[in-house]
Amino acid sequence: VQLQACGGGLVQAGGSLRLSCTASGLTFTRYNMAWFRQAPGKERDFVAAISWGGGSLTYADSVKGRFTISRDNSKNTAYLQMNSLKLEDTAVYYCAAEIAIRVGQSWNDYNNWGQGTQVTVSS
């Protein structure tokens, strides 16, 4: 299983970015997908998750209304659209994948991880 995350970068507060996570080596339609983030010196926190079919979406309270998770099963890709970015959104963002009945919100619910992409929000 390989997950390739991209789309990070430097953006001003209030701006937008779209992260992508392309999967290979797995049957993508069987996997729930999630995004986590980790700021320096902090734990890896849940951001958003989407079920294998796209029918269940969950978000951390801190990103509700600003971030949108989606997936395109024809492209084996999950996305995280991030709008109205804030300074506190600065972190390395990781995508994760797992086969499970319940869509997990903890890092230890996932065994398959991408390499991370840096998002830096400036004032």
C-alpha positions as protocol buffer text, in pm:
chain_id: "A"
residue {
  index: 1
  type: VAL
  ca { x: 0 y: 0 z: 0 }
}
residue {
  index: 2
  type: GLN
  ca { x: 131 y: 342 z: -95 }
}
residue {
  index: 3
  type: LEU
  ca { x: -28 y: 677 z: -21 }
}
residue {
  index: 4
  type: GLN
  ca { x: 114 y: 985 z: -189 }
}
residue {
  index: 5
  type: ALA
  ca { x: 6 y: 1317 z: -40 }
}
residue {
  index: 6
  type: CYS
  ca { x: 65 y: 1646 z: -214 }
}
residue {
  index: 7
  type: GLY
  ca { x: -71 y: 1998 z: -243 }
}
residue {
  index: 8
  type: GLY
  ca { x: 77 y: 2159 z: 63 }
}
residue {
  index: 9
  type: GLY
  ca { x: 251 y: 2494 z: 56 }
}
residue {
  index: 10
  type: LEU
  ca { x: 272 y: 2844 z: 196 }
}
residue {
  index: 11
  type: VAL
  ca { x: -50 y: 3045 z: 202 }
}
residue {
  index: 12
  type: GLN
  ca { x: -168 y: 3362 z: 372 }
}
residue {
  index: 13
  type: ALA
  ca { x: -428 y: 3349 z: 642 }
}
residue {
  index: 14
  type: GLY
  ca { x: -772 y: 3342 z: 487 }
}
residue {
  index: 15
  type: GLY
  ca { x: -647 y: 3161 z: 180 }
}
residue {
  index: 16
  type: SER
  ca { x: -715 y: 2814 z: 46 }
}
residue {
  index: 17
  type: LEU
  ca { x: -530 y: 2497 z: -42 }
}
residue {
  index: 18
  type: ARG
  ca { x: -637 y: 2158 z: -172 }
}
residue {
  index: 19
  type: LEU
  ca { x: -449 y: 1851 z: -62 }
}
residue {
  index: 20
  type: SER
  ca { x: -458 y: 1529 z: -260 }
}
residue {
  index: 21
  type: CYS
  ca { x: -380 y: 1174 z: -153 }
}
residue {
  index: 22
  type: THR
  ca { x: -338 y: 919 z: -428 }
}
residue {
  index: 23
  type: ALA
  ca { x: -338 y: 553 z: -331 }
}
residue {
  index: 24
  type: SER
  ca { x: -183 y: 254 z: -502 }
}
residue {
  index: 25
  type: GLY
  ca { x: -140 y: -111 z: -418 }
}
residue {
  index: 26
  type: LEU
  ca { x: -484 y: -146 z: -267 }
}
residue {
  index: 27
  type: THR
  ca { x: -849 y: -175 z: -361 }
}
residue {
  index: 28
  type: PHE
  ca { x: -928 y: 189 z: -294 }
}
residue {
  index: 29
  type: THR
  ca { x: -1303 y: 141 z: -274 }
}
residue {
  index: 30
  type: ARG
  ca { x: -1264 y: -82 z: 33 }
}
residue {
  index: 31
  type: TYR
  ca { x: -1080 y: 180 z: 238 }
}
residue {
  index: 32
  type: ASN
  ca { x: -1194 y: 459 z: 460 }
}
residue {
  index: 33
  type: MET
  ca { x: -969 y: 761 z: 412 }
}
residue {
  index: 34
  type: ALA
  ca { x: -864 y: 1023 z: 664 }
}
residue {
  index: 35
  type: TRP
  ca { x: -648 y: 1329 z: 709 }
}
residue {
  index: 36
  type: PHE
  ca { x: -448 y: 1402 z: 1021 }
}
residue {
  index: 37
  type: ARG
  ca { x: -210 y: 1682 z: 1101 }
}
residue {
  index: 38
  type: GLN
  ca { x: 85 y: 1730 z: 1330 }
}
residue {
  index: 39
  type: ALA
  ca { x: 230 y: 2063 z: 1435 }
}
residue {
  index: 40
  type: PRO
  ca { x: 583 y: 2083 z: 1580 }
}
residue {
  index: 41
  type: GLY
  ca { x: 595 y: 1950 z: 1933 }
}
residue {
  index: 42
  type: LYS
  ca { x: 234 y: 1835 z: 1923 }
}
residue {
  index: 43
  type: GLU
  ca { x: 52 y: 1509 z: 1876 }
}
residue {
  index: 44
  type: ARG
  ca { x: -93 y: 1391 z: 1548 }
}
residue {
  index: 45
  type: ASP
  ca { x: -451 y: 1517 z: 1544 }
}
residue {
  index: 46
  type: PHE
  ca { x: -753 y: 1404 z: 1350 }
}
residue {
  index: 47
  type: VAL
  ca { x: -875 y: 1647 z: 1083 }
}
residue {
  index: 48
  type: ALA
  ca { x: -1135 y: 1469 z: 868 }
}
residue {
  index: 49
  type: ALA
  ca { x: -1241 y: 1127 z: 744 }
}
residue {
  index: 50
  type: ILE
  ca { x: -1457 y: 982 z: 471 }
}
residue {
  index: 51
  type: SER
  ca { x: -1602 y: 633 z: 444 }
}
residue {
  index: 52
  type: TRP
  ca { x: -1516 y: 399 z: 159 }
}
residue {
  index: 53
  type: GLY
  ca { x: -1829 y: 495 z: -35 }
}
residue {
  index: 54
  type: GLY
  ca { x: -1820 y: 861 z: 54 }
}
residue {
  index: 55
  type: GLY
  ca { x: -2145 y: 854 z: 243 }
}
residue {
  index: 56
  type: SER
  ca { x: -2004 y: 926 z: 587 }
}
residue {
  index: 57
  type: LEU
  ca { x: -1798 y: 1238 z: 656 }
}
residue {
  index: 58
  type: THR
  ca { x: -1655 y: 1342 z: 991 }
}
residue {
  index: 59
  type: TYR
  ca { x: -1458 y: 1650 z: 1089 }
}
residue {
  index: 60
  type: ALA
  ca { x: -1268 y: 1782 z: 1384 }
}
residue {
  index: 61
  type: ASP
  ca { x: -1452 y: 2071 z: 1545 }
}
residue {
  index: 62
  type: SER
  ca { x: -1162 y: 2302 z: 1467 }
}
residue {
  index: 63
  type: VAL
  ca { x: -1209 y: 2263 z: 1090 }
}
residue {
  index: 64
  type: LYS
  ca { x: -1586 y: 2224 z: 1054 }
}
residue {
  index: 65
  type: GLY
  ca { x: -1726 y: 2468 z: 804 }
}
residue {
  index: 66
  type: ARG
  ca { x: -1382 y: 2544 z: 659 }
}
residue {
  index: 67
  type: PHE
  ca { x: -1246 y: 2209 z: 537 }
}
residue {
  index: 68
  type: THR
  ca { x: -1413 y: 1956 z: 309 }
}
residue {
  index: 69
  type: ILE
  ca { x: -1301 y: 1599 z: 258 }
}
residue {
  index: 70
  type: SER
  ca { x: -1395 y: 1414 z: -59 }
}
residue {
  index: 71
  type: ARG
  ca { x: -1284 y: 1124 z: -272 }
}
residue {
  index: 72
  type: ASP
  ca { x: -1283 y: 1017 z: -634 }
}
residue {
  index: 73
  type: ASN
  ca { x: -1281 y: 640 z: -642 }
}
residue {
  index: 74
  type: SER
  ca { x: -1219 y: 638 z: -1018 }
}
residue {
  index: 75
  type: LYS
  ca { x: -886 y: 813 z: -952 }
}
residue {
  index: 76
  type: ASN
  ca { x: -794 y: 635 z: -626 }
}
residue {
  index: 77
  type: THR
  ca { x: -763 y: 979 z: -473 }
}
residue {
  index: 78
  type: ALA
  ca { x: -889 y: 1154 z: -162 }
}
residue {
  index: 79
  type: TYR
  ca { x: -892 y: 1530 z: -123 }
}
residue {
  index: 80
  type: LEU
  ca { x: -895 y: 1787 z: 153 }
}
residue {
  index: 81
  type: GLN
  ca { x: -1018 y: 2129 z: 47 }
}
residue {
  index: 82
  type: MET
  ca { x: -905 y: 2382 z: 306 }
}
residue {
  index: 83
  type: ASN
  ca { x: -1061 y: 2728 z: 303 }
}
residue {
  index: 84
  type: SER
  ca { x: -1034 y: 3025 z: 538 }
}
residue {
  index: 85
  type: LEU
  ca { x: -701 y: 2898 z: 660 }
}
residue {
  index: 86
  type: LYS
  ca { x: -578 y: 3016 z: 997 }
}
residue {
  index: 87
  type: LEU
  ca { x: -231 y: 3039 z: 1149 }
}
residue {
  index: 88
  type: GLU
  ca { x: -315 y: 2745 z: 1374 }
}
residue {
  index: 89
  type: ASP
  ca { x: -373 y: 2522 z: 1070 }
}
residue {
  index: 90
  type: THR
  ca { x: 3 y: 2520 z: 1011 }
}
residue {
  index: 91
  type: ALA
  ca { x: 119 y: 2157 z: 1033 }
}
residue {
  index: 92
  type: VAL
  ca { x: 234 y: 1857 z: 837 }
}
residue {
  index: 93
  type: TYR
  ca { x: -77 y: 1692 z: 695 }
}
residue {
  index: 94
  type: TYR
  ca { x: -91 y: 1316 z: 658 }
}
residue {
  index: 95
  type: CYS
  ca { x: -341 y: 1100 z: 477 }
}
residue {
  index: 96
  type: ALA
  ca { x: -431 y: 757 z: 608 }
}
residue {
  index: 97
  type: ALA
  ca { x: -630 y: 458 z: 488 }
}
residue {
  index: 98
  type: GLU
  ca { x: -791 y: 163 z: 658 }
}
residue {
  index: 99
  type: ILE
  ca { x: -1054 y: -103 z: 602 }
}
residue {
  index: 100
  type: ALA
  ca { x: -1303 y: -79 z: 885 }
}
residue {
  index: 101
  type: ILE
  ca { x: -1675 y: -75 z: 954 }
}
residue {
  index: 102
  type: ARG
  ca { x: -1639 y: 234 z: 1170 }
}
residue {
  index: 103
  type: VAL
  ca { x: -1465 y: 539 z: 1027 }
}
residue {
  index: 104
  type: GLY
  ca { x: -1191 y: 601 z: 1281 }
}
residue {
  index: 105
  type: GLN
  ca { x: -1090 y: 936 z: 1424 }
}
residue {
  index: 106
  type: SER
  ca { x: -779 y: 824 z: 1607 }
}
residue {
  index: 107
  type: TRP
  ca { x: -435 y: 783 z: 1454 }
}
residue {
  index: 108
  type: ASN
  ca { x: -419 y: 427 z: 1584 }
}
residue {
  index: 109
  type: ASP
  ca { x: -730 y: 336 z: 1384 }
}
residue {
  index: 110
  type: TYR
  ca { x: -514 y: 352 z: 1070 }
}
residue {
  index: 111
  type: ASN
  ca { x: -228 y: 131 z: 959 }
}
residue {
  index: 112
  type: ASN
  ca { x: -155 y: 287 z: 621 }
}
residue {
  index: 113
  type: TRP
  ca { x: -1 y: 634 z: 602 }
}
residue {
  index: 114
  type: GLY
  ca { x: 127 y: 877 z: 344 }
}
residue {
  index: 115
  type: GLN
  ca { x: 451 y: 1069 z: 382 }
}
residue {
  index: 116
  type: GLY
  ca { x: 299 y: 1402 z: 483 }
}
residue {
  index: 117
  type: THR
  ca { x: 280 y: 1740 z: 314 }
}
residue {
  index: 118
  type: GLN
  ca { x: 365 y: 2069 z: 484 }
}
residue {
  index: 119
  type: VAL
  ca { x: 102 y: 2339 z: 512 }
}
residue {
  index: 120
  type: THR
  ca { x: 222 y: 2676 z: 638 }
}
residue {
  index: 121
  type: VAL
  ca { x: -21 y: 2961 z: 698 }
}
residue {
  index: 122
  type: SER
  ca { x: 133 y: 3306 z: 732 }
}
residue {
  index: 123
  type: SER
  ca { x: -13 y: 3629 z: 864 }
}
